Amino acid sequence: MKSVICVVFLFALSIRADTYLSAIPCRNDEGCNIILAQPSRPICLNGICMCPNITTKMYQHCSNKDIVVSARFNGEDRRCSIDMDCRHIIGAKCFKSDKDIEKLGTCDCQNHMVMSDNNQHCLQIANEVMDKCNETIQCTMGLKGAECNEGICRCWADYHYAYTKKRCIPNKAYGETCTHEEESCYQLAAPANVNALGCSDKNVCTCRKNFRFVGGLCQASGYVASATRTVIQLLLVAATAIFAILMF
């Protein structure tokens, strides 16, 4: 009789504990492990501490069988057989087609998306410079030489966006070899801040029409003339001032 009462008491405690633990909110697996300290390492799934086994409704003591499955949820292993196996990764699916042989049997993102650094989200791949982003991988996957800077995809330093290729490519300076297809010649010129370089028929980066090579840069002809006039005027003012000082 005592053993029956003990079993009932323990069962009641387990129900109470399960009800309490199932309500534990979380942001990551570490938070669950700190609070629960179970050897089977419960996970954080959809904001609730749960057993790694996807068939478990709420957190409970995880069996050894469950532990085998846990790697699938913590990002160490993305193996799968059905899409439900991938529900821990927002936006992912289980690839089962022979067309995606490299992804076959794994949880991964669809073609227009990329896996986040923490393996928990599928993120939109950037298509253009200035597209919004959360991580640099969105920019590099779509634009190559780009990074996520303040939530926006921008080309790396000394790179520029080639509109026909829709990606960021390295700048080539005046005098470097080039081809018309690669759009690599690039140097912004004042005052309009436009690209002053182009690829010549001799496959060399040269100044575009209405630009002149002055002081190591291609500059707008009108801008050069204006700057020259300004310099001359300053020299005349300085000379006049010096002459006036000498006279006194």
C-alpha positions in Angstrom: 0.0 0.0 0.0 2.8 2.4 0.9 4.5 1.7 -2.5 1.3 2.5 -4.3 0.9 5.8 -2.4 4.6 6.6 -3.2 4.1 5.9 -6.9 1.0 8.1 -7.0 2.8 10.9 -5.1 5.8 10.8 -7.5 3.4 10.8 -10.5 1.7 13.9 -9.1 5.0 15.6 -8.6 6.1 14.8 -12.1 2.9 16.2 -13.6 3.3 19.3 -11.5 6.9 19.7 -12.4 6.2 19.1 -16.1 3.5 21.7 -16.0 5.8 24.2 -14.3 8.8 23.5 -16.5 6.8 23.6 -19.7 6.2 27.3 -19.0 9.8 28.2 -18.8 10.5 30.8 -21.5 14.0 30.9 -23.2 16.0 32.7 -25.9 18.7 30.0 -26.4 19.6 26.4 -25.4 22.1 27.7 -22.8 19.3 29.4 -20.9 17.4 26.1 -20.5 20.5 24.2 -19.4 21.3 26.8 -16.7 17.8 26.6 -15.2 17.1 22.9 -15.6 20.6 21.4 -15.4 19.6 18.1 -17.0 22.2 15.7 -18.4 20.1 15.3 -21.5 20.5 19.1 -22.3 17.0 20.4 -23.0 16.8 22.9 -25.9 15.1 26.2 -26.6 12.4 25.7 -29.2 9.9 28.4 -30.2 10.7 30.3 -27.0 10.0 27.3 -24.6 12.4 24.9 -23.0 11.8 21.5 -24.5 13.2 18.0 -24.8 15.4 17.6 -28.0 13.0 15.0 -29.3 10.6 16.7 -31.8 7.8 14.4 -30.7 7.9 15.8 -27.2 5.1 18.3 -26.5 6.7 20.1 -23.7 9.9 19.7 -21.6 10.2 16.5 -19.7 13.1 14.2 -18.6 14.8 13.3 -21.9 15.7 9.7 -22.6 18.9 8.5 -24.2 17.1 8.1 -27.5 16.2 11.8 -27.3 19.8 12.8 -26.8 20.8 11.2 -30.1 18.3 13.6 -31.9 19.5 16.7 -30.0 22.4 17.4 -32.4 19.9 18.1 -35.1 18.5 21.0 -33.0 21.7 22.7 -31.8 23.1 23.3 -35.2 25.9 20.7 -35.1 24.0 18.4 -37.5 21.3 19.3 -40.0 20.4 15.8 -41.2 16.7 15.2 -41.9 14.2 13.0 -43.6 11.1 15.2 -43.6 10.5 19.0 -43.4 9.3 18.7 -39.8 12.9 17.7 -38.9 13.9 21.2 -39.9 11.4 23.2 -37.9 14.1 24.5 -35.5 15.5 26.5 -38.4 13.0 29.3 -39.5 12.4 29.1 -43.2 14.4 25.9 -43.8 13.2 22.7 -45.5 14.5 19.1 -45.9 16.1 18.6 -49.3 15.1 15.3 -50.7 15.5 15.8 -54.5 18.4 14.4 -56.5 18.6 17.9 -58.2 20.1 19.2 -55.0 22.5 16.3 -54.4 24.8 18.5 -52.3 22.0 19.3 -49.9 20.3 15.8 -50.1 19.0 14.7 -46.7 19.9 18.0 -44.9 18.0 21.0 -43.6 18.9 24.0 -45.7 17.5 27.2 -47.1 15.9 27.6 -50.5 17.9 29.1 -53.4 17.0 32.7 -52.7 18.0 32.5 -49.1 21.1 31.7 -47.0 21.6 30.2 -43.5 22.3 32.6 -40.7 25.6 32.4 -38.7 23.8 30.6 -35.8 22.0 28.1 -38.0 18.6 29.2 -36.7 17.2 31.3 -39.5 17.1 31.5 -43.3 17.9 35.0 -44.5 17.0 36.7 -47.8 20.0 37.0 -50.1 20.6 40.6 -51.3 20.0 41.4 -54.9 21.2 45.0 -55.0 23.5 47.4 -53.2 21.6 49.2 -50.4 19.3 46.1 -49.8 18.5 45.6 -46.1 20.5 43.0 -44.2 21.0 41.4 -40.8 24.3 39.6 -41.5 27.2 40.0 -44.0 26.6 36.6 -45.5 23.4 37.9 -47.1 25.5 40.5 -49.0 28.5 38.3 -49.9 26.2 35.6 -51.3 24.3 38.0 -53.5 26.8 40.7 -54.3 30.2 39.0 -53.7 32.5 41.8 -52.5 30.1 43.4 -50.1 29.3 43.5 -46.4 26.4 44.4 -44.1 27.0 47.8 -42.7 24.4 49.4 -40.4 21.7 47.1 -41.8 22.5 47.8 -45.4 24.6 45.9 -48.0 27.5 48.0 -49.2 30.5 47.2 -51.4 33.8 46.7 -49.7 36.4 49.6 -49.7 38.0 49.9 -53.2 35.1 47.9 -54.7 32.2 49.3 -56.7 28.8 48.0 -57.9 28.7 46.8 -61.5 25.1 47.3 -62.7 25.2 44.8 -65.6 26.8 42.1 -63.4 24.8 43.0 -60.3 27.7 42.5 -57.9 30.5 44.4 -56.3 33.9 44.1 -58.1 37.4 45.5 -57.4 38.2 49.0 -58.7 40.8 49.4 -61.4 42.7 52.6 -61.6 43.9 54.8 -64.5 46.4 52.9 -66.7 45.4 49.4 -65.6 44.4 46.8 -68.1 40.7 46.1 -68.5 37.9 44.7 -70.7 34.7 46.4 -71.7 32.6 43.5 -70.3 34.0 43.6 -66.7 33.2 47.3 -65.9 36.2 47.4 -63.6 37.6 50.9 -64.3 36.3 53.1 -61.5 37.2 56.5 -60.0 34.7 59.0 -58.7 35.3 62.6 -59.8 34.1 65.9 -58.4 31.9 67.8 -58.4 29.2 65.4 -59.7 30.7 62.4 -58.0 30.4 60.2 -61.1 32.7 57.5 -62.5 35.3 59.3 -64.6 37.1 56.1 -65.9 36.3 53.9 -68.8 37.9 51.1 -70.7 39.5 52.3 -73.9 39.7 50.4 -77.3 43.3 49.4 -76.2 41.9 47.8 -73.1 43.4 50.3 -70.7 41.5 52.3 -68.1 41.5 56.0 -69.2 39.5 59.1 -68.5 36.1 59.3 -70.1 35.1 62.1 -72.5 35.1 65.6 -70.9 37.5 64.4 -68.2 41.2 65.1 -68.0 44.0 63.3 -66.1 45.3 65.9 -63.6 47.2 65.3 -60.4 46.9 61.5 -60.6 43.1 61.6 -61.1 40.6 62.0 -63.9 38.7 65.3 -63.3 36.0 67.1 -65.2 37.4 69.5 -67.7 35.2 72.4 -66.5 36.1 71.6 -62.9 39.8 71.6 -63.7 39.5 75.0 -65.4 37.5 76.4 -62.5 40.0 75.1 -60.0 42.9 76.5 -62.1 41.2 80.0 -62.1 40.7 79.8 -58.4 44.4 79.0 -57.8 45.5 81.8 -60.1 43.2 84.2 -58.3 44.6 83.1 -54.9 48.1 83.6 -56.2 47.3 87.1 -57.4 45.8 88.0 -54.1 48.8 86.7 -52.2 51.2 88.6 -54.6 49.2 91.8 -54.1 49.4 91.4 -50.3 53.1 90.8 -50.3 53.7 93.8 -52.6 51.7 96.0 -50.3 53.7 94.9 -47.3 57.0 95.6 -49.0 55.9 99.1 -50.0 55.3 100.0 -46.4 
